[in-house]
């Protein structure tokens, strides 16, 4: 049975995942204003991922008979000075998400809640991928510097990113 402490923490994470999607929506808007459609696409995909994450937590709470509480969230930052600044802010945000997922895992471990541990292990692995994605983009943007032709090529590359919902994600009573 899910402890009240873990139930509250997962509810908080559901809301934080939607907040993350909202942050990425603001970043998408920044790139739309810059006419960088590949970057727009990158953040559209990121929003889909965050919404998927929220839904995964939502479905889990529903499946184990826990209460679900949806709340509001603060306004995201809307103005940036450069693509690099956007991706650095996104990486910092993902590092916060990682910390929050690790905290959920700690609570599940303390509770010896093995179903939640199985679910959360997927998120632990996902966060490694998320941080790596943003780190790679930051390194690329640093190499690009002020070169508009290189930025154009990277924008073209980012236009090919797509969201494919994972099919092997565990839910209650299911292993990976």
Secondary structure, 3 states (H helix, E strand, C coil): CCCHHHHHHHHHHHHHHHHHHHHHHHHHHHHHHCCCHHHHHHHHHHHHHHHHHHHHHHHHHHHCCCCCCCCCCCCCCCCCCCHHHHHHHHHHHHHHHHHHHHHHHHHHHHHCCHHHHHHHHHHHHHHHHHHHHHHHHHHHHHHHCCCHHHHHHHHHHHCCCCCCCCCCCCCCCCCC
